[in-house]
């Protein structure tokens, strides 16, 4: 498995805690092995001491101790080097039998009460038991002390055997757990691998959504994210196709007219006739230039949600656009006014596209207003939004045209403005697409008094300002 494999990472994430738990269990097993070995050793010592104590009696010369071989044979387990020692002392502490070097217990003894303790015998660590045994026939105060001890070789060997067996079991358990985990994870990853193959085998034009409900719950967030990505790609492809279709449709007719005008101009013998043809071609080229510009703006508006966005001072941007239209308004004798709150109004978006919103709405208002009309632009903050209102006193629109003003290439009954220039039918469609790409809204309506159109754009105000906003960035 590759080091970046999910299977390997999951197996390691399982094996690591298992090894940690196994180490803890090995330690606990070692403690249990020590306790078990100590218990067995103490029981053997107790049995040996009891066997010796039973043979202590009063003889003619005092207390006598006959050490039965069976009392020491209990330690015979085949271990070479195991050393057994014992000692029997009388009531006054005199040595009756055994080795005089045997250590005595630190605490006082009571009759028939065994005391187990660790000691040292001839430079060897030993485990011993001491028993105070009353001597039958010796009177009330006649008692003997029996001490039996053994070196720890057998006990340590038993601890080692118990412990190593536990370690082997733990290692086998961890290995089996790792193997079973790898197999189980492999089975669990099969839906992910099938899903990966399904994605890989798709053709580039197959952008239909995955059935999220048919996938395991762990894969549903991934499938949902892919579905959203497919939707965005589908919208992008659809926007490109619409743009190509719109451009081809809108450019075909003007180019045909230009070609016909050029042919007519070539056949026209008089200079006056050629001049008229050139003037007509110039007007047509200007119209085509505006059409191409708006088609490009439409393409950018359709991609608005995918473009880089930043904090923009919408108030400063609006003032810049109105300054550009001021000369046109003066030439047309149109009263163009602007009112705002006097400070920055920051929105998050693409500055060039936001400029297109203001430019298209002001251009429509000026274009379709007669000399002496008014165009009022208001910009204010309203309930966490920035609201732009452009109101003109032009001829207005009919009831039939109003709902369709934002349709592409729809010109309506008053498509030719007061300036005589024919509209492209794209301005309001561009505004709508840009506003929607910025999570805003566009509403069109009539003035409450007189004729004219009121366009209102509402954009979310920026939640937090990062760098200093600018109305001039592109």
Residue pairs with C-beta under 8 A, 6 or more apart in sequence:
1 7
1 8
2 8
6 189
7 182
7 185
7 186
7 189
10 181
10 185
11 178
11 181
11 182
11 185
14 177
14 178
14 181
15 174
15 177
15 178
15 181
18 173
18 174
18 177
18 178
19 174
22 170
22 171
22 173
22 174
25 166
25 170
26 163
26 166
26 167
26 170
29 162
29 163
29 166
29 167
29 170
30 159
30 163
30 166
32 162
33 158
33 159
33 162
33 163
33 166
34 159
36 158
36 162
37 155
37 156
37 158
37 159
37 162
38 127
38 155
40 155
40 158
41 127
41 150
41 152
41 154
41 155
42 116
42 127
42 129
44 74
44 75
44 150
45 116
45 127
45 128
45 129
45 148
45 149
45 150
46 114
46 116
46 129
46 131
47 71
47 74
48 71
48 72
48 74
48 75
48 84
48 86
48 129
48 148
49 114
49 129
49 130
49 131
49 146
49 147
49 148
50 131
51 68
51 70
51 71
51 74
52 65
52 67
52 68
52 71
52 86
52 88
52 146
52 148
53 131
53 133
53 144
53 146
55 65
55 66
55 67
55 68
55 71
56 63
56 64
56 65
56 88
56 96
56 133
56 135
56 144
56 146
57 63
57 64
57 135
57 136
57 137
58 64
58 135
58 136
58 137
58 138
58 142
62 90
63 90
63 91
63 96
63 135
63 138
63 142
63 144
64 96
65 88
65 96
65 97
65 144
67 86
67 88
67 97
67 98
71 148
72 84
72 86
75 82
75 84
75 150
75 154
77 154
79 153
79 154
79 157
81 151
81 153
82 150
82 151
82 153
82 154
83 121
83 124
83 150
83 151
84 148
84 149
84 150
85 98
85 99
85 101
85 102
85 121
85 126
85 148
85 149
85 150
86 97
86 98
86 99
86 102
86 146
86 147
86 148
86 149
87 95
87 97
87 98
87 99
87 100
87 102
87 145
87 146
87 147
88 95
88 96
88 97
88 98
88 144
88 145
88 146
88 147
89 95
89 96
89 144
89 145
89 147
90 96
90 144
91 135
91 138
91 141
91 142
91 143
91 144
96 144
98 147
101 121
101 122
102 121
102 128
102 147
102 149
103 119
103 120
103 121
103 128
103 147
103 149
104 130
104 147
105 115
105 117
105 128
105 130
105 147
106 117
107 115
109 115
109 130
109 131
109 132
109 145
110 132
111 132
111 133
111 134
111 143
112 131
112 132
112 133
112 134
113 131
113 132
114 129
114 130
114 131
115 129
115 130
115 131
116 127
116 128
116 129
117 127
117 128
117 129
117 130
118 125
118 126
118 127
118 128
119 126
119 127
119 128
119 149
120 126
121 128
121 149
121 151
124 151
125 151
125 152
126 149
126 150
126 151
126 152
127 149
127 150
127 152
127 155
128 147
128 148
128 149
128 150
129 147
129 148
129 149
130 145
130 146
130 147
131 145
131 146
131 147
132 143
132 144
132 145
133 143
133 144
133 145
133 146
134 142
134 143
135 142
135 143
135 144
191 215
191 216
191 219
192 218
192 219
195 210
195 215
195 219
195 222
195 223
198 210
199 226
207 230
207 233
207 234
207 237
208 230
209 227
209 230
209 231
210 223
210 226
210 227
212 220
212 223
212 224
212 227
215 223
232 305
232 306
236 303
236 306
239 299
239 302
239 303
240 299
242 302
243 295
243 298
243 299
243 302
246 295
246 298
246 408
246 409
247 295
250 291
250 295
250 409
250 424
251 288
251 291
251 292
254 284
254 287
254 288
254 291
255 288
257 284
258 281
258 284
258 285
258 288
261 277
261 280
261 281
261 284
262 277
262 281
264 277
265 273
265 274
265 277
265 278
265 281
268 274
268 277
287 421
287 422
290 424
291 424
291 426
294 424
294 426
294 427
294 430
295 426
297 356
297 360
297 426
297 430
298 408
298 426
298 429
298 430
298 433
300 307
300 352
300 353
300 356
301 353
301 356
301 430
301 433
301 434
301 437
302 433
303 437
304 350
304 353
304 433
304 434
304 436
304 437
304 438
305 437
307 350
307 353
307 437
308 350
309 348
309 349
309 350
309 438
310 348
310 349
310 350
310 351
310 466
310 467
310 469
310 473
311 346
311 347
311 348
311 462
311 465
311 466
311 467
311 469
312 346
312 347
312 348
312 349
312 350
312 351
312 354
312 469
312 470
312 471
312 473
313 344
313 345
313 346
313 469
313 470
313 471
314 345
314 346
314 347
314 354
314 379
314 386
314 388
314 459
314 471
315 340
315 341
315 343
315 344
315 345
315 379
315 471
316 344
316 470
316 471
316 472
317 351
317 354
317 355
317 358
317 471
317 472
318 338
318 340
318 358
318 377
318 379
318 388
318 471
319 338
319 340
319 471
320 355
320 471
320 472
321 355
321 358
321 359
321 362
322 336
322 338
322 358
322 362
322 377
324 359
325 336
325 359
325 362
325 363
325 366
326 336
328 366
329 335
329 336
329 366
329 375
332 366
332 369
332 371
332 418
332 419
333 371
333 372
334 366
334 369
334 371
334 372
334 373
334 374
334 375
335 372
335 373
335 374
335 375
336 362
336 366
336 374
336 375
336 377
337 374
337 375
337 376
337 377
338 377
338 378
338 379
339 376
339 377
339 378
339 379
340 378
340 379
340 380
341 379
341 380
341 381
344 469
345 379
345 380
345 381
345 386
345 461
346 461
346 462
346 465
346 469
347 354
347 386
347 438
347 459
347 460
347 461
347 462
348 438
348 460
348 462
348 463
349 438
349 459
350 438
351 470
351 471
351 472
351 473
351 474
352 474
353 434
353 437
353 438
354 434
354 438
354 459
356 430
356 431
356 434
357 388
357 431
357 434
357 435
357 457
358 388
360 427
360 428
360 430
360 431
361 388
361 390
361 427
361 431
361 455
361 457
362 375
362 377
362 390
363 427
364 423
364 427
364 428
364 453
364 455
365 375
365 390
365 391
365 392
365 394
365 453
365 455
366 375
366 392
367 417
367 418
367 419
367 421
367 423
368 392
368 394
368 395
368 414
368 417
368 418
368 453
369 375
369 392
369 393
369 394
369 418
369 452
370 394
370 395
370 418
371 418
373 392
373 393
373 394
373 452
374 392
374 393
375 390
375 391
375 392
375 393
376 389
376 390
376 391
376 392
377 388
377 389
377 390
378 387
378 388
378 389
378 390
378 391
379 386
379 387
379 388
379 389
380 386
380 387
381 387
381 461
382 458
384 460
384 461
385 440
385 458
385 459
385 460
385 461
386 458
386 459
386 460
386 461
387 456
387 457
387 458
388 456
388 457
388 458
388 459
389 454
389 455
389 456
389 457
390 454
390 455
391 447
391 452
391 453
391 454
391 455
392 452
392 453
393 447
393 450
393 451
393 452
394 418
394 451
394 452
394 453
395 414
395 451
395 452
396 446
396 447
396 451
396 452
396 453
397 405
397 412
397 413
397 414
397 446
397 453
398 412
398 413
400 413
401 412
401 413
401 414
402 444
402 445
402 446
404 410
404 412
405 412
405 428
405 444
406 428
406 429
406 431
406 432
406 442
406 444
407 425
407 429
408 425
408 426
408 429
409 424
409 425
409 426
409 429
410 425
411 422
411 423
411 425
415 422
415 423
415 425
416 422
416 423
417 423
428 442
428 444
428 455
431 442
431 455
431 457
432 442
435 441
435 442
435 457
435 459
436 442
438 459
438 460
439 459
439 460
440 457
440 458
440 459
440 460
441 457
441 458
442 455
442 456
442 457
443 455
443 456
443 458
444 453
444 454
444 455
444 456
445 453
445 454
445 456
446 452
446 453
446 454
447 453
447 454
462 469
